[in-house]
Amino acid sequence: MSGERVSSHDLTDALEHRLLAAGLHTSVLAHSLRVHAFARAESDAEEFQIDERALVIACLFHDAGSIPAASSDRFEVVGADLARDVALGEGLSPRASQEVWDAVALHTSPGIADRQRPLSRCVRRGVLTDFGNARLRRRHQKLVVEVEERWPRAEIELVLQGLVVDAAKEDPRRGAAPSWSADLVRGSVGLPPRQINPYF
C-alpha cells in the first residue's frame, strides 16, 4: 500500500500541473483535492478495494468540465472524457478507465452514483462531504478541518456555479437539459450577486 501511496502522490502532483496548465480554476483544483481526501477516507472506512490511481484521476478530473474547452459536450461528459484519456495513458485497463469515466460522468447524479461501483460511490461521497453533507462531515470531522486548512474553500460554490453557467450560456449544448448545468442556468435567472444557486 505504501508504494501505491507514493506513486499516487507523484501522479497527483503531475495532474495538478496538467489541470492548471489546461485552465482549471485554482479554487476548483483545491475542491478536487479535498474531494480526493474525502473519497479516500470513505474508501478506507468502507474497506473498498479501489485502484488509487483511478481514485486520484476521477477526483481530480471530476469538475474538469469547467475548463474552457472546444468541446460542446455537457459538463460531466467533458470531464469524464478527459479523465478516461488520462487513465488509459497511465496504464489503467480499458475496464478500469471506463469506471473512471462513469465516476466522473455520474458525480452530479444523486441516487445513481450511489448505486454504482465503489469508485463512483466514493467520488460522489467525496463531493457531498465537501459541499456540506452533515452525516459525512461528522464521520470525517477531523479530516474536514485538516483538509480545509490545507486547501481553503475559496468560495468554491460561487466559483463553480459561475463557471458552469457561463459555459452553458456560451454554448447551450454544454448545459443540455435535463442536467445539473441546466438546473444551474435556470436557477441563475434573477439570482442576486454572490448568492449560491438554489440548484447547486
Backbone as a chain_set.jsonl record, in Angstrom:
{"seq": "MSGERVSSHDLTDALEHRLLAAGLHTSVLAHSLRVHAFARAESDAEEFQIDERALVIACLFHDAGSIPAASSDRFEVVGADLARDVALGEGLSPRASQEVWDAVALHTSPGIADRQRPLSRCVRRGVLTDFGNARLRRRHQKLVVEVEERWPRAEIELVLQGLVVDAAKEDPRRGAAPSWSADLVRGSVGLPPRQINPYF", "coords": {"N": [[0.82, -1.206, 0.0], [2.007, 1.219, 0.739], [3.722, 1.769, -1.395], [1.855, 2.299, -3.402], [0.719, 4.644, -2.419], [2.865, 6.441, -2.55], [3.326, 6.548, -5.334], [0.85, 7.483, -6.116], [0.928, 9.997, -5.029], [2.879, 11.239, -6.569], [1.559, 11.097, -9.019], [-0.656, 12.693, -8.461], [0.589, 15.22, -8.127], [1.564, 15.603, -10.744], [-0.815, 15.658, -12.204], [-2.069, 17.873, -11.087], [-0.483, 20.005, -12.085], [-0.962, 19.635, -14.791], [-3.727, 20.1, -15.003], [-3.954, 22.762, -14.123], [-2.44, 24.007, -16.106], [-4.113, 23.548, -18.234], [-6.151, 25.237, -17.694], [-7.856, 24.967, -15.498], [-9.656, 26.34, -12.837], [-8.14, 27.653, -9.898], [-9.515, 27.458, -7.474], [-11.313, 25.421, -8.028], [-9.551, 23.326, -8.422], [-8.502, 23.081, -5.806], [-10.831, 22.286, -4.484], [-11.178, 19.805, -5.761], [-8.978, 18.401, -4.831], [-9.619, 18.279, -2.133], [-11.91, 16.712, -2.34], [-10.745, 14.337, -3.198], [-9.319, 13.595, -0.882], [-11.454, 13.152, 0.899], [-12.888, 11.187, -0.468], [-11.05, 9.102, -0.495], [-10.943, 8.614, 2.245], [-13.533, 7.67, 2.664], [-13.42, 5.342, 1.123], [-11.497, 3.904, 2.564], [-12.86, 3.669, 5.014], [-15.029, 2.091, 4.321], [-13.746, -0.112, 3.493], [-13.254, -0.603, 0.796], [-11.872, -1.902, -2.218], [-10.131, -0.103, -4.144], [-8.427, 1.019, -6.982], [-5.778, 3.14, -6.459], [-4.758, 4.96, -8.303], [-6.872, 5.279, -10.069], [-8.722, 6.466, -8.362], [-7.471, 8.911, -7.741], [-7.367, 10.109, -10.32], [-10.107, 10.215, -11.082], [-11.178, 11.855, -9.053], [-9.648, 14.254, -9.257], [-10.312, 15.072, -11.81], [-13.035, 15.368, -11.791], [-14.475, 17.738, -11.968], [-13.476, 18.797, -14.27], [-14.836, 19.528, -16.464], [-15.364, 22.166, -16.249], [-13.295, 23.529, -17.332], [-12.407, 25.88, -19.763], [-13.233, 24.935, -22.974], [-13.027, 23.469, -26.275], [-14.832, 21.534, -26.732], [-18.259, 20.636, -27.071], [-19.742, 19.088, -25.474], [-21.762, 18.081, -22.63], [-21.208, 19.303, -19.288], [-20.427, 17.2, -17.372], [-19.643, 15.149, -19.094], [-17.515, 16.189, -20.569], [-15.495, 16.346, -18.587], [-15.402, 13.627, -17.9], [-14.53, 12.38, -20.268], [-11.954, 13.494, -20.523], [-10.815, 12.483, -18.183], [-10.904, 9.695, -18.599], [-9.154, 9.447, -20.787], [-6.75, 10.189, -19.562], [-6.557, 8.144, -17.663], [-6.249, 5.865, -19.279], [-3.839, 6.581, -20.462], [-2.206, 6.415, -18.257], [-1.928, 3.771, -17.962], [-4.029, 2.264, -16.952], [-6.437, -0.35, -17.195], [-8.76, -0.865, -19.959], [-11.292, -1.424, -18.827], [-11.057, -0.469, -16.167], [-10.542, 2.181, -16.762], [-12.941, 2.894, -17.921], [-14.54, 2.765, -15.666], [-13.544, 4.955, -14.3], [-14.437, 6.937, -16.041], [-17.209, 6.614, -15.702], [-17.486, 7.332, -12.981], [-16.854, 10.065, -12.976], [-18.721, 11.073, -14.818], [-21.106, 10.55, -13.521], [-21.128, 11.924, -11.141], [-22.728, 14.073, -10.429], [-25.181, 12.994, -10.132], [-27.515, 12.187, -8.064], [-28.614, 9.286, -6.3], [-28.021, 7.627, -8.383], [-25.187, 7.495, -8.867], [-24.642, 6.597, -6.32], [-25.344, 3.957, -6.366], [-23.641, 2.632, -7.962], [-20.433, 1.206, -8.913], [-17.804, 0.919, -6.4], [-15.898, 3.03, -6.876], [-17.346, 5.121, -8.165], [-19.21, 5.613, -6.171], [-17.604, 6.499, -4.038], [-16.403, 8.825, -5.081], [-18.673, 10.41, -5.443], [-19.504, 10.593, -2.74], [-17.309, 11.943, -1.716], [-17.59, 14.426, -2.964], [-20.063, 15.21, -1.882], [-19.347, 15.403, 0.81], [-17.565, 17.573, 0.76], [-19.296, 19.576, 0.012], [-20.972, 19.9, 2.154], [-22.546, 17.796, 3.318], [-24.064, 16.743, 6.185], [-23.947, 14.315, 7.67], [-21.749, 12.934, 6.544], [-19.712, 14.796, 6.967], [-19.601, 14.815, 9.729], [-18.737, 12.209, 10.102], [-16.154, 12.332, 9.145], [-14.914, 14.31, 10.637], [-12.485, 15.326, 11.846], [-10.73, 15.112, 9.679], [-11.943, 16.84, 7.85], [-11.412, 19.373, 8.948], [-8.607, 19.416, 8.786], [-8.166, 19.146, 6.025], [-9.462, 21.367, 4.926], [-7.923, 23.373, 5.967], [-5.542, 22.903, 4.656], [-6.236, 23.094, 1.932], [-7.879, 25.723, 1.28], [-11.358, 26.771, 1.103], [-12.134, 28.895, -0.594], [-14.429, 30.128, -1.719], [-15.757, 28.167, -3.297], [-18.325, 27.274, -4.12], [-19.563, 29.536, -5.303], [-17.679, 30.103, -7.281], [-17.626, 27.721, -8.876], [-20.326, 27.416, -9.699], [-20.575, 29.707, -11.233], [-18.716, 29.281, -13.319], [-19.798, 26.994, -14.587], [-22.356, 27.856, -15.372], [-21.702, 30.057, -17.031], [-20.329, 28.723, -19.106], [-22.388, 27.137, -20.145], [-24.158, 29.065, -21.027], [-22.669, 30.252, -22.998], [-22.34, 28.158, -24.809], [-25.018, 26.428, -25.39], [-25.237, 23.658, -25.627], [-23.558, 22.571, -23.787], [-24.927, 22.733, -21.491], [-27.131, 21.102, -21.677], [-30.492, 20.124, -21.131], [-32.139, 17.34, -19.496], [-30.077, 18.248, -16.805], [-27.481, 18.886, -14.355], [-26.148, 21.224, -15.008], [-28.059, 22.539, -16.609], [-30.012, 22.948, -14.675], [-28.636, 24.75, -13.009], [-28.392, 26.931, -14.736], [-31.088, 27.648, -15.014], [-31.625, 28.307, -12.335], [-30.042, 30.537, -12.086], [-31.303, 32.726, -13.088], [-32.269, 35.898, -12.35], [-30.908, 35.719, -9.979], [-29.464, 37.115, -7.113], [-26.321, 38.92, -6.929], [-23.462, 37.095, -5.82], [-24.828, 35.094, -4.474], [-25.582, 31.766, -3.531], [-26.535, 29.423, -5.892], [-29.808, 28.086, -6.012], [-30.009, 25.541, -7.036], [-27.618, 24.377, -6.682]], "CA": [[0.0, 0.0, 0.0], [2.838, 2.416, 0.802], [4.182, 2.06, -2.741], [0.753, 2.912, -4.13], [0.52, 5.992, -1.938], [3.934, 7.273, -3.096], [3.089, 6.76, -6.758], [-0.345, 8.316, -6.278], [1.341, 11.371, -4.72], [3.538, 11.737, -7.779], [0.518, 11.263, -10.037], [-1.432, 13.865, -8.071], [1.371, 16.407, -8.469], [1.606, 15.741, -12.199], [-2.143, 16.032, -12.693], [-2.317, 19.254, -10.669], [0.168, 20.878, -13.061], [-1.649, 19.464, -16.074], [-5.036, 20.749, -14.933], [-3.753, 24.206, -14.067], [-1.995, 24.431, -17.428], [-5.272, 23.483, -19.129], [-7.059, 26.329, -17.373], [-8.75, 24.712, -14.373], [-9.61, 27.393, -11.819], [-7.43, 27.187, -8.706], [-10.5, 27.098, -6.457], [-11.851, 24.117, -8.409], [-8.498, 22.352, -8.14], [-8.47, 22.866, -4.365], [-12.022, 21.471, -4.207], [-10.935, 18.447, -6.251], [-8.032, 17.779, -3.898], [-10.387, 17.945, -0.929], [-12.77, 15.58, -2.693], [-9.912, 13.137, -3.197], [-9.056, 13.211, 0.504], [-12.683, 12.621, 1.48], [-13.227, 9.942, -1.165], [-10.129, 8.079, 0.011], [-11.384, 8.287, 3.606], [-14.722, 6.831, 2.514], [-12.968, 4.04, 0.634], [-10.869, 3.226, 3.689], [-13.868, 3.359, 6.031], [-15.881, 1.014, 3.817], [-12.846, -1.196, 3.104], [-13.341, -0.856, -0.638], [-10.618, -2.129, -2.926], [-10.147, 0.808, -5.288], [-7.114, 1.389, -7.501], [-5.515, 4.511, -6.023], [-4.601, 5.831, -9.466], [-8.219, 5.568, -10.565], [-9.345, 7.395, -7.429], [-6.844, 10.214, -7.952], [-7.777, 10.673, -11.608], [-11.534, 10.539, -11.055], [-11.422, 13.001, -8.168], [-9.056, 15.488, -9.757], [-10.94, 15.469, -13.074], [-14.494, 15.293, -11.749], [-15.022, 19.027, -12.397], [-12.676, 19.307, -15.383], [-15.755, 20.09, -17.443], [-15.398, 23.62, -16.072], [-12.184, 24.114, -18.093], [-12.826, 26.375, -21.084], [-12.847, 23.892, -23.926], [-13.681, 23.49, -27.581], [-15.881, 20.515, -26.724], [-19.625, 21.1, -26.814], [-20.431, 18.101, -24.644], [-22.206, 18.595, -21.338], [-20.186, 19.478, -18.254], [-19.93, 15.942, -16.819], [-19.031, 14.333, -20.148], [-16.202, 16.779, -20.865], [-14.568, 15.874, -17.566], [-15.283, 12.169, -17.966], [-13.685, 12.033, -21.413], [-10.579, 13.841, -20.174], [-10.347, 11.551, -17.151], [-10.663, 8.378, -19.198], [-7.926, 9.535, -21.59], [-5.621, 10.173, -18.629], [-6.489, 6.805, -17.073], [-5.651, 4.973, -20.278], [-2.448, 6.998, -20.603], [-1.474, 5.978, -17.071], [-1.818, 2.316, -17.983], [-5.186, 1.547, -16.423], [-7.099, -1.183, -18.187], [-9.973, -0.25, -20.513], [-12.406, -1.543, -17.885], [-10.827, 0.471, -15.068], [-10.678, 3.528, -17.321], [-14.376, 3.137, -18.067], [-15.058, 3.041, -14.324], [-13.182, 6.352, -14.045], [-15.392, 7.734, -16.825], [-18.51, 6.534, -15.028], [-17.448, 8.075, -11.718], [-16.906, 11.498, -13.274], [-19.972, 11.39, -15.509], [-22.26, 10.367, -12.643], [-20.936, 12.514, -9.813], [-23.814, 15.011, -10.133], [-26.433, 12.236, -10.264], [-27.909, 11.531, -6.814], [-29.428, 8.097, -6.461], [-27.445, 6.775, -9.439], [-23.785, 7.269, -8.493], [-24.625, 5.876, -5.045], [-25.632, 2.538, -6.597], [-22.665, 2.122, -8.911], [-19.247, 0.58, -8.335], [-17.237, 1.706, -5.299], [-15.237, 4.264, -7.294], [-18.379, 6.146, -8.358], [-19.81, 5.92, -4.878], [-16.672, 7.277, -3.219], [-16.276, 10.165, -5.649], [-19.917, 11.111, -5.084], [-19.478, 10.904, -1.307], [-16.302, 12.978, -1.518], [-18.211, 15.685, -3.37], [-21.078, 15.557, -0.879], [-18.659, 15.822, 2.026], [-17.032, 18.923, 0.598], [-20.374, 20.54, -0.128], [-21.72, 20.113, 3.369], [-23.385, 16.73, 3.848], [-23.822, 16.744, 7.631], [-23.557, 12.984, 8.158], [-20.397, 12.618, 6.099], [-18.77, 15.706, 7.622], [-19.419, 14.303, 11.102], [-17.961, 10.972, 10.023], [-14.757, 12.675, 8.856], [-14.817, 15.639, 11.243], [-11.091, 15.746, 11.989], [-10.163, 15.255, 8.338], [-12.516, 18.045, 7.249], [-10.647, 20.519, 9.448], [-7.243, 19.347, 8.238], [-8.2, 19.326, 4.568], [-9.841, 22.747, 4.604], [-6.764, 24.215, 6.289], [-4.531, 22.704, 3.617], [-6.78, 23.611, 0.673], [-9.024, 26.559, 1.664], [-12.546, 26.636, 0.262], [-12.018, 29.915, -1.647], [-15.743, 30.391, -2.341], [-15.887, 27.199, -4.375], [-19.684, 27.204, -4.651], [-19.765, 30.664, -6.208], [-16.779, 29.956, -8.432], [-18.019, 26.618, -9.755], [-21.611, 27.679, -10.347], [-20.341, 30.715, -12.259], [-18.042, 28.669, -14.468], [-20.714, 26.08, -15.27], [-23.412, 28.657, -16.009], [-21.113, 30.825, -18.133], [-20.045, 27.807, -20.215], [-23.66, 26.706, -20.731], [-24.734, 30.202, -21.749], [-21.849, 30.447, -24.203], [-22.66, 27.049, -25.708], [-26.124, 25.74, -24.705], [-25.087, 22.202, -25.638], [-22.833, 22.182, -22.577], [-25.89, 22.727, -20.399], [-28.356, 20.481, -22.191], [-31.419, 19.586, -20.131], [-32.013, 17.613, -18.066], [-28.723, 18.102, -16.265], [-27.149, 19.825, -13.291], [-25.824, 22.502, -15.649], [-29.318, 23.179, -16.997], [-30.637, 23.419, -13.434], [-27.921, 25.943, -12.566], [-28.772, 28.033, -15.627], [-32.438, 28.042, -14.613], [-31.551, 28.943, -11.029], [-29.273, 31.782, -12.142], [-32.158, 33.816, -13.561], [-32.673, 36.778, -11.264], [-30.172, 35.43, -8.75], [-28.649, 38.262, -6.688], [-24.87, 38.67, -6.953], [-22.802, 36.427, -4.708], [-25.74, 34.17, -3.813], [-25.426, 30.403, -4.009], [-27.645, 28.984, -6.735], [-30.646, 27.111, -5.285], [-29.855, 24.198, -7.607], [-26.231, 23.914, -6.519]], "C": [[0.859, 1.262, 0.0], [3.376, 2.786, -0.567], [3.117, 2.736, -3.567], [0.591, 4.367, -3.713], [1.593, 6.93, -2.476], [3.671, 7.564, -4.561], [1.859, 7.634, -6.977], [-0.02, 9.768, -5.96], [2.008, 11.994, -5.932], [2.517, 12.002, -8.878], [-0.317, 12.501, -9.729], [-0.71, 15.146, -8.442], [1.37, 16.656, -9.969], [0.263, 16.214, -12.743], [-2.515, 17.446, -12.268], [-1.737, 20.221, -11.697], [-0.554, 20.823, -14.402], [-2.979, 20.21, -16.084], [-4.908, 22.263, -14.886], [-3.321, 24.74, -15.427], [-3.15, 24.452, -18.427], [-6.296, 24.564, -18.831], [-8.045, 26.051, -16.263], [-8.564, 25.796, -13.318], [-8.964, 26.839, -10.548], [-8.387, 26.787, -7.586], [-11.106, 25.726, -6.747], [-10.816, 23.027, -8.164], [-8.432, 22.05, -6.646], [-9.662, 22.008, -3.93], [-11.771, 20.023, -4.603], [-9.958, 17.699, -5.358], [-8.717, 17.426, -2.582], [-11.277, 16.737, -1.183], [-11.967, 14.285, -2.686], [-9.643, 12.663, -1.774], [-10.29, 12.58, 1.142], [-13.079, 11.292, 0.833], [-12.325, 8.804, -0.7], [-10.544, 7.646, 1.411], [-12.621, 7.404, 3.577], [-14.339, 5.425, 2.066], [-12.335, 3.243, 1.765], [-11.904, 2.79, 4.725], [-14.738, 2.181, 5.616], [-15.082, -0.223, 3.405], [-13.046, -1.617, 1.653], [-11.947, -1.1, -1.201], [-10.647, -1.316, -4.218], [-8.716, 1.119, -5.693], [-6.869, 2.859, -7.17], [-5.337, 5.456, -7.198], [-5.961, 6.222, -10.03], [-8.91, 6.594, -9.679], [-8.791, 8.804, -7.613], [-7.376, 10.861, -9.228], [-9.241, 11.095, -11.582], [-11.813, 11.772, -10.204], [-10.871, 14.295, -8.754], [-9.723, 15.985, -11.033], [-12.459, 15.571, -12.985], [-15.161, 16.61, -12.153], [-14.209, 19.636, -13.538], [-13.548, 19.82, -16.524], [-15.895, 21.592, -17.317], [-14.23, 24.311, -16.776], [-12.736, 24.647, -19.408], [-12.316, 25.429, -22.168], [-13.587, 24.056, -25.233], [-14.837, 22.507, -27.628], [-17.228, 21.137, -26.406], [-20.415, 20.091, -25.995], [-20.811, 18.708, -23.309], [-21.083, 18.502, -20.317], [-19.583, 18.153, -17.78], [-19.177, 15.112, -17.849], [-17.657, 14.87, -20.533], [-15.167, 16.268, -19.871], [-14.338, 14.382, -17.639], [-14.385, 11.733, -19.112], [-12.211, 12.334, -21.122], [-10.003, 12.839, -19.178], [-10.047, 10.179, -17.727], [-9.387, 8.386, -20.031], [-6.691, 9.478, -20.692], [-5.448, 8.779, -18.034], [-5.84, 5.815, -18.044], [-4.167, 5.288, -20.459], [-1.584, 6.577, -19.428], [-1.403, 4.46, -16.966], [-2.955, 1.569, -17.325], [-5.843, 0.755, -17.55], [-8.302, -0.448, -18.774], [-11.156, -0.322, -19.549], [-12.255, -0.552, -16.735], [-10.986, 1.911, -15.547], [-12.14, 3.884, -17.544], [-15.017, 3.421, -16.709], [-14.716, 4.472, -13.895], [-14.161, 7.266, -14.777], [-16.748, 7.769, -16.127], [-18.544, 7.397, -13.772], [-17.549, 9.576, -11.957], [-18.256, 11.867, -13.882], [-21.172, 11.366, -14.573], [-22.18, 11.154, -11.336], [-21.993, 13.55, -9.448], [-25.181, 14.324, -10.128], [-26.791, 11.52, -8.969], [-28.811, 10.34, -7.089], [-28.947, 7.161, -7.547], [-26.004, 6.456, -9.079], [-23.691, 6.405, -7.245], [-24.843, 4.375, -5.213], [-24.674, 1.898, -7.602], [-21.496, 1.467, -8.176], [-18.631, 1.481, -7.269], [-16.561, 3.004, -5.719], [-16.255, 5.39, -7.466], [-18.982, 6.57, -7.035], [-18.894, 6.806, -4.032], [-16.463, 8.681, -3.765], [-17.505, 10.99, -5.292], [-19.915, 11.503, -3.603], [-18.426, 11.97, -0.992], [-16.846, 14.353, -1.865], [-19.222, 16.136, -2.319], [-20.438, 16.034, 0.42], [-18.178, 17.256, 1.89], [-18.134, 19.964, 0.509], [-21.395, 20.463, 1.007], [-22.637, 19.026, 3.868], [-23.066, 16.516, 5.325], [-23.335, 15.391, 8.137], [-22.107, 12.664, 7.789], [-19.372, 13.531, 6.758], [-18.564, 15.327, 9.093], [-18.526, 13.068, 11.093], [-16.474, 11.275, 9.87], [-14.405, 14.041, 9.461], [-13.38, 16.142, 11.339], [-10.454, 15.991, 10.627], [-10.676, 16.52, 7.661], [-11.723, 19.276, 7.668], [-9.262, 20.555, 8.816], [-7.22, 19.696, 6.752], [-8.538, 20.772, 4.205], [-8.763, 23.742, 5.017], [-5.714, 24.109, 5.189], [-4.96, 23.302, 2.277], [-8.029, 24.431, 0.99], [-10.147, 26.534, 0.625], [-12.606, 27.673, -0.853], [-13.306, 30.097, -2.445], [-16.048, 29.433, -3.493], [-17.299, 27.153, -4.967], [-19.94, 28.316, -5.662], [-18.921, 30.524, -7.471], [-17.298, 28.895, -9.394], [-19.347, 26.893, -10.44], [-21.443, 28.716, -11.452], [-19.705, 30.132, -13.51], [-18.999, 27.792, -15.276], [-21.795, 26.859, -16.017], [-22.858, 29.437, -17.198], [-20.845, 29.937, -19.341], [-21.335, 27.391, -20.922], [-24.332, 27.84, -21.502], [-23.976, 30.469, -23.042], [-22.151, 29.39, -25.249], [-23.744, 26.209, -25.031], [-26.004, 24.221, -24.701], [-24.353, 21.706, -24.396], [-23.751, 22.153, -21.357], [-27.209, 22.121, -20.817], [-29.199, 19.901, -21.059], [-31.832, 18.169, -20.487], [-30.574, 17.363, -17.605], [-28.538, 19.099, -15.133], [-26.846, 21.201, -13.874], [-27.09, 23.254, -16.026], [-30.053, 23.712, -15.775], [-29.97, 24.701, -12.945], [-28.261, 27.15, -13.434], [-30.15, 28.552, -15.233], [-32.405, 28.798, -13.287], [-30.811, 30.266, -11.031], [-30.12, 32.976, -12.561], [-32.642, 34.633, -12.36], [-31.936, 36.546, -9.959], [-29.332, 36.642, -8.35], [-27.16, 37.918, -6.735], [-24.406, 37.998, -5.657], [-23.756, 35.587, -3.853], [-25.534, 32.774, -4.387], [-26.704, 29.98, -4.722], [-28.49, 27.961, -5.987], [-30.534, 25.694, -5.823], [-28.442, 23.653, -7.439], [-26.222, 22.585, -5.787]], "O": [[0.512, 2.254, -0.641], [3.485, 3.969, -0.89], [3.413, 3.642, -4.346], [0.351, 5.231, -4.557], [1.301, 8.074, -2.823], [3.781, 8.713, -4.99], [1.822, 8.434, -7.912], [-0.611, 10.678, -6.542], [1.733, 13.142, -6.28], [2.6, 13.007, -9.584], [-0.649, 13.271, -10.631], [-1.312, 16.059, -9.006], [1.194, 17.79, -10.414], [0.207, 17.064, -13.631], [-3.204, 18.15, -13.006], [-2.418, 21.15, -12.132], [-0.732, 21.845, -15.065], [-3.315, 20.876, -17.063], [-5.674, 22.971, -15.54], [-3.779, 25.799, -15.856], [-3.17, 25.266, -19.35], [-7.211, 24.788, -19.624], [-8.992, 26.818, -16.085], [-7.436, 26.126, -12.953], [-9.21, 25.695, -10.168], [-8.092, 25.864, -6.826], [-11.38, 24.957, -5.825], [-11.165, 21.923, -7.745], [-8.316, 20.888, -6.257], [-9.514, 21.108, -3.103], [-12.116, 19.109, -3.854], [-10.098, 16.493, -5.154], [-8.425, 16.39, -1.985], [-11.383, 15.846, -0.34], [-12.452, 13.253, -2.222], [-9.729, 11.469, -1.488], [-10.178, 11.579, 1.85], [-13.55, 10.381, 1.514], [-12.782, 7.673, -0.531], [-10.506, 6.459, 1.735], [-12.742, 6.483, 4.385], [-14.872, 4.438, 2.573], [-12.598, 2.05, 1.913], [-11.835, 1.679, 5.25], [-15.138, 1.369, 6.451], [-15.65, -1.245, 3.02], [-13.015, -2.801, 1.316], [-10.963, -0.556, -0.701], [-11.128, -1.784, -5.25], [-7.885, 1.446, -4.846], [-7.656, 3.724, -7.554], [-5.716, 6.624, -7.116], [-6.169, 7.37, -10.424], [-9.6, 7.486, -10.173], [-9.546, 9.776, -7.639], [-7.787, 12.022, -9.218], [-9.581, 12.199, -12.007], [-12.598, 12.636, -10.595], [-11.553, 15.319, -8.749], [-9.707, 17.184, -11.313], [-13.115, 15.834, -13.993], [-16.295, 16.601, -12.632], [-14.247, 20.847, -13.751], [-13.053, 20.47, -17.445], [-16.483, 22.233, -18.188], [-14.173, 25.54, -16.816], [-13.463, 23.935, -20.102], [-11.118, 25.161, -22.262], [-14.637, 24.696, -25.296], [-15.726, 22.631, -28.471], [-17.33, 22.046, -25.583], [-21.628, 20.229, -25.841], [-20.254, 19.726, -22.9], [-20.139, 17.727, -20.469], [-18.362, 17.996, -17.785], [-18.192, 14.45, -17.522], [-16.737, 14.094, -20.794], [-14.092, 15.813, -20.262], [-13.213, 13.913, -17.462], [-13.57, 10.824, -18.955], [-11.332, 11.531, -21.436], [-8.86, 12.402, -19.307], [-9.039, 9.567, -17.377], [-8.616, 7.427, -19.985], [-5.71, 8.807, -21.013], [-4.326, 8.287, -17.913], [-4.98, 5.025, -17.654], [-3.341, 4.385, -20.591], [-0.375, 6.4, -19.573], [-0.876, 3.925, -15.99], [-2.868, 0.353, -17.151], [-5.802, 1.156, -18.713], [-8.812, 0.489, -18.16], [-11.94, 0.623, -19.465], [-13.213, 0.128, -16.369], [-11.505, 2.759, -14.82], [-12.535, 5.038, -17.377], [-15.938, 4.233, -16.616], [-15.504, 5.123, -13.21], [-14.653, 8.243, -14.213], [-17.355, 8.83, -15.983], [-19.518, 8.109, -13.528], [-18.249, 10.279, -11.227], [-18.86, 12.868, -13.496], [-22.149, 12.079, -14.799], [-23.083, 11.054, -10.506], [-22.144, 13.878, -8.272], [-26.215, 14.992, -10.119], [-26.413, 10.363, -8.783], [-29.656, 10.372, -7.983], [-29.408, 6.023, -7.634], [-25.629, 5.287, -8.991], [-22.784, 5.583, -7.116], [-24.556, 3.604, -4.298], [-24.877, 0.764, -8.035], [-21.566, 1.21, -6.975], [-18.907, 2.68, -7.238], [-16.638, 3.992, -4.989], [-16.046, 6.495, -6.966], [-19.234, 7.753, -6.808], [-19.354, 7.75, -3.389], [-16.357, 9.633, -2.992], [-17.383, 12.145, -4.884], [-20.287, 12.624, -3.258], [-18.626, 12.8, -0.106], [-16.598, 15.326, -1.154], [-19.235, 17.299, -1.917], [-20.934, 16.964, 1.056], [-18.36, 18.064, 2.8], [-17.928, 21.116, 0.89], [-22.536, 20.899, 0.855], [-23.446, 19.28, 4.761], [-21.944, 16.155, 5.68], [-22.409, 15.328, 8.945], [-21.337, 12.183, 8.621], [-18.27, 13.085, 7.077], [-17.472, 15.502, 9.634], [-17.669, 12.9, 11.961], [-15.632, 10.554, 10.406], [-13.68, 14.827, 8.852], [-13.096, 17.274, 10.949], [-9.724, 16.965, 10.444], [-9.919, 17.201, 6.969], [-11.4, 20.124, 6.836], [-8.804, 21.605, 8.366], [-6.362, 20.447, 6.289], [-7.957, 21.331, 3.276], [-8.697, 24.843, 4.469], [-5.075, 25.098, 4.832], [-4.164, 23.931, 1.579], [-9.134, 23.89, 0.972], [-9.914, 26.309, -0.562], [-13.079, 27.37, -1.948], [-13.286, 30.206, -3.671], [-16.54, 29.852, -4.541], [-17.456, 27.008, -6.18], [-20.469, 28.069, -6.746], [-19.385, 30.792, -8.58], [-17.401, 29.143, -10.596], [-19.489, 26.633, -11.634], [-22.093, 28.622, -12.493], [-20.109, 30.452, -14.628], [-19.005, 27.843, -16.506], [-22.109, 26.547, -17.166], [-23.482, 29.472, -18.258], [-21.1, 30.341, -20.475], [-21.374, 27.302, -22.149], [-24.997, 27.603, -22.511], [-24.562, 30.861, -24.051], [-22.21, 29.69, -26.442], [-23.432, 25.367, -24.189], [-26.608, 23.56, -23.857], [-24.509, 20.551, -23.998], [-23.389, 21.61, -20.313], [-28.274, 22.556, -20.379], [-28.674, 19.267, -20.144], [-31.872, 17.822, -21.667], [-29.951, 16.373, -17.986], [-29.326, 20.03, -14.968], [-27.237, 22.221, -13.308], [-27.194, 24.459, -15.796], [-30.646, 24.79, -15.821], [-30.65, 25.633, -12.516], [-28.403, 28.263, -12.927], [-30.355, 29.762, -15.132], [-33.082, 29.815, -13.134], [-30.933, 31.043, -10.085], [-29.695, 34.121, -12.404], [-33.331, 34.122, -11.477], [-32.303, 37.119, -8.932], [-28.564, 37.149, -9.167], [-26.785, 36.753, -6.594], [-24.892, 38.295, -4.566], [-23.524, 35.393, -2.659], [-25.334, 32.617, -5.592], [-27.808, 30.161, -4.21], [-27.935, 27.047, -5.378], [-30.92, 24.743, -5.144], [-28.105, 22.602, -7.983], [-25.156, 22.019, -5.546]]}, "num_chains": 1, "name": "protein.A"}
